[in-house]
């Protein structure tokens, strides 16, 4: 589990991402690609639900593992089979896309830091989320492998997002709102 204590003052809650979800479809003529029938982790589902809970201003935005697993199964199975992908993930979570960033990691992190919003982050092989309000100096970060962190400054926000990630590769980041 990553240690973000050098960047964030508070660990709001802890989460795990070591869930294996088996997706089996037997009805109708839905064809699911072989690589989508089993997945390790529910990071996409957890991250999308965290964004929803932040936007709903819930006291504790910790996502339910059961809801996250169901959302992840739908996203990985039905969504990809129907060609819905990330749009389906956001729709099924109750979110709408307000904008898309598809750039190198360090570029999207800077965009998020200086543009207030709630973000669903697709890094290579992993989903995360963040909420920023640079005018008030508020930065929140959610990593399904570790939990939710807050109480960091702008440079700390950048570091926490980039630590241990493939920063030279392209990330897809969605600024999201309530559907």
SULZI-V745551 format. One line per field, one symbol per residue. ss: DSSP state (H for helix, E for strand, - for the rest). Layout:
ss = ???
This chain:
ss = ---------EEEEE-----EEE-----------HHH-EEE--HHHHHHHHHHHHH---------HHHHHHHHHHHHHHHHH---HHHHHHHHH-EEEEEEEEEEHHHHHHHHHH--EEEEEEE--EEEEEEEE----EEEEEE---EEEE---HHHHHHHHH-------EEEEEEEEE-
